[in-house]
Amino acid sequence: MARRHLHIMLMSLFLTHSTQAQPEHQLELAIQPASKLWLEGTSTMHEYTAKTTLIRGSAVVDSIAYAEGKGGQSTFLRNVEITIPVNTLSSGDEKLDENMYDALKGDDHESITYRMSNASVVYAVGDSATLTTVGTLSVGGKEKEVEMTVTLLKHEDGVLRIKGYTDLLMTDFDIDPPTFMFVLTTDNKVKISFDLLLQSQTEVHK
């Protein structure tokens, strides 16, 4: 009888371990060429905008929730990683772009990077949701934790759209607001907005 009980206990432990060890299905979505990011600021002379469509990166979502369109569940968005080459940001003003590139320390730090570490659902309905996210933004070699609100929308063709914005101070990243000929001085505060389109590439296991 004792041997039978021992056998049952061992089987129970094995089944519990096997269940816990099952890989958690995830889906990797790659950023598509139609995505864009832009920053807006002001100066002593005028407002300015610099934008780029060259954005590399991906997002990892729960594959089951993604297939069922449940973007509102708390585990839907698992990870986001973005890389933006500094020299692709363009305002249409060559001098301003040169000053911006120097201010962002583009020679030493060629890319701006972002990695999301946490996301929590604020509101959800159907295939759309609003989330509060926390991630690490690296600009000019300086890292800072950034919290922002983003919206998700899953299109009928399976494309996931992520939109959002955040206000930043250049000095938080040890960046001196660009100046030009002692006449134009840019404000310390800038607004960064993004509109990302992502599409399924490969299914991965965590």
C-alpha positions in Angstrom: 0.0 0.0 0.0 2.8 2.4 0.9 4.5 1.7 -2.4 1.3 2.5 -4.2 1.0 5.8 -2.4 4.6 6.6 -3.2 3.9 5.9 -6.9 0.8 8.2 -6.9 2.8 11.0 -5.2 5.6 10.7 -7.8 3.2 10.7 -10.7 1.4 13.8 -9.2 4.7 15.6 -8.9 5.7 14.7 -12.4 2.4 15.9 -13.9 2.6 19.1 -11.9 6.1 19.8 -13.1 5.2 18.9 -16.7 2.2 21.3 -16.6 4.4 24.1 -15.2 7.1 23.5 -17.7 4.9 23.8 -20.8 6.2 26.6 -23.0 4.1 29.8 -23.0 3.1 30.6 -26.5 4.1 34.0 -27.8 4.0 35.7 -31.1 6.6 38.1 -32.4 5.4 41.0 -34.5 7.9 43.0 -36.6 7.6 46.7 -37.2 6.5 47.5 -40.7 7.9 50.2 -43.1 4.7 52.3 -42.9 5.5 53.0 -39.2 6.6 56.5 -38.2 8.0 58.5 -35.3 8.4 62.2 -34.9 9.4 64.8 -32.4 8.0 68.3 -31.9 9.6 71.3 -30.2 9.6 75.0 -30.1 12.4 77.6 -30.3 12.8 81.4 -29.9 11.9 81.7 -33.6 9.5 79.0 -34.6 8.1 75.5 -33.9 9.8 72.5 -35.5 9.2 68.9 -36.3 11.6 66.1 -37.1 10.4 62.7 -38.2 11.6 59.3 -39.4 10.1 56.2 -40.9 13.2 54.1 -40.5 12.3 52.2 -37.3 13.6 48.8 -36.5 12.2 46.5 -33.8 9.5 44.2 -32.7 6.8 43.4 -30.1 6.0 40.1 -28.5 2.3 39.4 -27.7 0.3 36.5 -26.3 -0.4 34.4 -29.4 -3.8 33.1 -28.2 -5.0 36.5 -27.1 -3.8 38.0 -30.4 -5.6 35.3 -32.4 -8.8 35.9 -30.5 -8.5 39.7 -30.6 -8.3 40.0 -26.8 -6.0 43.0 -26.7 -7.4 44.1 -23.3 -6.0 41.3 -21.2 -3.1 42.2 -18.9 -0.6 39.7 -20.5 -1.3 40.7 -24.1 1.7 42.9 -24.7 4.8 41.2 -23.4 7.7 43.1 -24.8 8.6 45.9 -27.2 12.0 46.8 -28.5 12.7 49.8 -30.9 15.8 51.2 -32.5 15.9 54.5 -34.4 19.1 55.7 -36.2 19.7 59.3 -35.1 20.7 60.4 -38.6 17.3 59.4 -40.1 15.5 62.1 -38.1 14.8 65.0 -40.5 13.1 68.4 -40.1 13.6 69.6 -43.7 16.1 72.2 -42.4 19.7 71.1 -43.0 21.2 73.4 -40.3 18.7 72.4 -37.7 19.2 68.7 -38.5 23.0 69.1 -38.1 22.6 70.8 -34.7 20.1 68.2 -33.6 22.4 65.4 -34.7 25.3 67.0 -32.7 23.0 67.6 -29.7 21.9 63.9 -29.7 25.6 62.9 -29.8 25.0 61.0 -33.0 28.7 60.4 -33.7 29.2 58.4 -30.5 25.6 57.0 -30.1 24.2 56.3 -33.5 20.8 55.1 -32.4 18.0 55.9 -30.0 16.6 52.7 -28.3 13.6 51.9 -26.3 12.7 48.7 -24.4 9.3 48.2 -22.7 9.5 46.4 -19.4 5.9 46.5 -18.2 2.3 47.1 -19.5 -1.0 47.3 -17.7 -4.5 47.7 -19.2 -6.4 50.9 -18.5 -9.3 50.4 -20.8 -10.3 47.8 -23.4 -13.2 47.2 -25.8 -13.2 44.8 -28.7 -10.0 44.7 -30.6 -8.7 48.0 -29.1 -7.1 48.8 -25.7 -5.4 51.6 -23.8 -2.4 50.6 -21.8 0.0 52.3 -19.4 3.6 51.2 -20.2 6.9 51.5 -18.5 10.2 51.2 -20.4 13.8 52.3 -20.7 14.6 55.0 -23.3 18.3 55.5 -24.2 19.3 58.8 -25.9 22.8 60.0 -26.4 24.1 57.1 -24.3 21.9 58.2 -21.3 19.1 55.8 -20.1 15.9 56.9 -18.4 12.8 55.1 -17.3 9.7 56.4 -19.2 6.1 55.9 -18.4 3.5 56.6 -21.2 0.0 55.7 -22.3 -0.4 53.9 -25.6 -3.4 52.6 -27.6 -3.6 49.3 -29.4 -5.8 48.4 -32.3 -5.8 45.1 -34.1 -6.9 45.5 -37.8 -8.9 42.9 -39.6 -5.8 41.9 -41.7 -3.9 41.0 -38.5 -1.8 44.2 -38.3 -1.4 45.6 -34.8 -1.3 49.4 -34.5 0.4 51.0 -31.5 0.1 54.7 -31.1 1.3 57.0 -28.3 3.4 60.0 -27.2 5.5 61.3 -24.3 6.9 64.6 -23.3 10.6 64.7 -22.4 13.2 67.2 -21.2 16.5 67.1 -23.2 18.5 67.8 -20.1 17.2 64.6 -18.5 19.4 62.9 -21.0 22.3 65.3 -20.5 21.5 67.0 -23.8 21.9 70.7 -24.2 19.0 72.2 -26.2 20.5 73.1 -29.7 21.2 76.7 -30.5 22.1 78.4 -33.8 24.2 81.5 -34.3 23.2 82.8 -30.8 19.8 83.7 -32.4 17.8 80.5 -32.3 17.5 78.6 -29.0 15.3 75.5 -28.8 13.1 74.8 -25.7 14.2 72.1 -23.4 10.9 70.2 -23.7 10.1 68.0 -26.7 7.2 65.8 -27.5 7.9 62.4 -29.1 5.0 60.7 -30.9 4.8 57.4 -32.7 2.5 55.4 -34.9 3.7 51.8 -35.3 2.3 49.1 -37.5 3.4 45.5 -36.6 2.7 42.2 -38.3 3.2 38.6 -37.4 6.5 37.1 -38.4 7.3 34.0 -36.3 5.8 32.2 -33.3 8.3 31.8 -30.5 8.4 30.1 -27.1 9.5 31.7 -23.9 
